[in-house]
Amino acid sequence: MQPTSWSEALDVTVAAFARARERKPESSFGMFSCSKTTNELNYAVQKFVRSVIGSNNIDSCNRT
């Protein structure tokens, strides 16, 4: 581990997400949401995963 800037950290994250999307978007990425957050935030995150990442792998602890 080494210190880095936010800009560099975000660039690395974006590149990793792009590589995962290129390989197999439907199974290379997933999201788990929490029931303690707002409905609005859960909606925004699932919308991001479905439309930007291209995955339907979304789960939540709301169902337990």
Summary of the structure (lengths in Angstrom):
residues: 64
radius of gyration: 13.9
end to end distance: 36.7
largest distance: 39.3
contacts: 139
relative contact order: 0.18
helix: 56%
strand: 9%
